[in-house]
């Protein structure tokens, strides 16, 4: 069983494509640094040299490039390297780690996106326990948005070549939204859900209110 001391804080952002996660991650990191609180901004898949190499395999190419189990294994391998090389050292150093996606995305995308598959979710949970033990985020912020709007935003990004998941069937993205909302409803102490349609500045202020209460 993996154990990690947690003097820092681990904050994750989740949601469907185009929900505004990356923007809010950056805004939160800048605000905390301005407040004098040490923090690290990272992402998944990625966040370490090895995990960034795996990222390229996952987010580019055709939608049907991998089957579900292969995706889960690739995400899990990237996550383990990310934890060992980046997240755990930063938390042990007393930093607030802000992560653009984490394990909830694997559960939502691979556990629900392709359909309601309890046997797949069981494998996802088992792999997570293997690589991370009882380590969990202290706070998870879900930016909720209608998939049509989110995909419209995502496809408008200039120079975006990481659109493998945007190419999935629309039902996949509908399933994602419901999965994230179900995860939040099951564990309200860890999650907060914010309407991703709101003005980015207003969303940021809501996030800052919650985060400052946790620091």
Residue pairs with C-beta under 8 A, 6 or more apart in sequence:
1 133
1 134
2 131
2 132
2 133
2 134
2 135
3 133
3 134
4 88
4 91
4 92
4 133
4 135
5 92
6 91
6 135
6 138
7 91
7 92
7 94
8 90
8 91
8 92
8 93
8 94
8 95
8 96
8 97
9 91
9 96
9 97
9 138
9 139
9 214
9 215
10 87
10 91
10 96
10 97
10 99
10 136
10 137
10 138
10 139
11 28
11 96
11 97
11 98
11 99
11 137
11 138
11 139
11 140
11 141
11 211
12 98
12 99
12 101
12 102
12 104
12 137
12 139
12 140
12 141
13 21
13 24
13 25
13 98
13 99
13 100
13 101
13 140
13 141
13 142
13 143
14 21
14 101
14 102
14 104
14 105
14 108
14 140
14 141
14 142
14 143
14 180
15 21
15 142
15 143
15 144
15 145
15 150
15 180
15 196
16 145
16 147
16 150
16 173
16 176
16 177
16 180
17 147
17 150
17 151
17 153
17 154
17 165
17 166
17 173
18 145
18 149
18 150
18 151
18 152
18 153
18 154
18 155
19 143
19 144
19 145
19 150
19 196
20 143
20 145
20 153
20 196
20 200
20 203
21 100
21 101
21 143
22 43
22 100
23 200
24 141
24 143
24 200
24 203
24 204
24 207
25 41
25 43
25 98
25 99
25 100
26 41
27 200
27 204
27 207
28 98
28 204
28 207
28 208
28 211
29 39
29 40
29 41
29 98
31 204
31 208
32 39
32 96
32 98
32 211
33 39
37 96
37 215
38 93
38 94
38 95
38 96
39 95
39 96
39 97
39 98
40 86
40 90
40 95
40 96
40 97
40 98
41 98
41 100
42 82
42 86
42 87
42 97
42 98
42 99
42 100
43 99
43 100
43 101
44 51
44 75
44 78
44 79
44 82
44 99
44 100
44 101
44 102
44 105
45 51
45 52
45 54
45 55
45 58
45 59
45 74
45 75
45 78
45 79
45 82
45 101
46 52
46 55
46 78
46 82
47 82
47 85
47 86
47 87
47 99
48 81
48 82
48 84
48 85
48 86
49 85
50 78
50 81
50 85
51 78
51 79
51 81
51 82
51 85
54 74
54 75
54 77
54 78
54 81
55 78
57 66
57 74
58 66
58 71
58 74
58 75
58 78
58 164
59 162
59 163
59 164
59 165
60 161
60 162
60 164
61 164
62 164
62 167
63 164
63 165
63 167
63 168
65 164
66 74
68 110
68 114
68 117
68 120
69 120
69 123
71 109
71 110
72 106
72 110
72 120
72 123
72 124
72 127
73 127
75 106
75 110
76 106
76 127
76 128
76 130
76 131
79 102
79 103
79 106
79 128
79 131
79 132
80 131
80 132
83 131
83 132
83 135
86 97
87 97
87 99
88 135
90 97
91 97
96 215
99 137
102 137
102 140
103 128
103 132
104 140
104 180
104 183
106 124
106 128
107 121
107 124
107 125
107 179
107 183
108 176
108 179
108 180
108 183
109 165
109 176
110 120
110 124
111 117
111 120
111 121
111 124
111 179
112 121
112 175
112 176
112 178
112 179
112 182
113 168
113 172
113 173
113 175
113 176
113 179
114 120
114 172
114 175
115 175
136 190
137 190
138 190
138 214
139 190
139 192
139 210
139 211
139 214
140 184
140 190
140 191
140 192
141 191
141 192
141 194
141 207
141 210
142 180
142 181
142 183
142 184
142 191
142 192
142 193
142 194
143 194
143 196
143 203
144 177
144 180
144 181
144 193
144 194
144 195
144 196
145 177
145 195
145 196
145 197
146 177
146 197
147 170
147 173
147 174
147 176
147 177
148 170
149 197
150 173
150 196
151 166
151 170
151 173
154 160
154 163
154 166
155 163
155 166
165 172
180 193
181 193
183 191
184 191
184 192
184 193
192 210
194 203
194 206
194 207
195 203
196 203
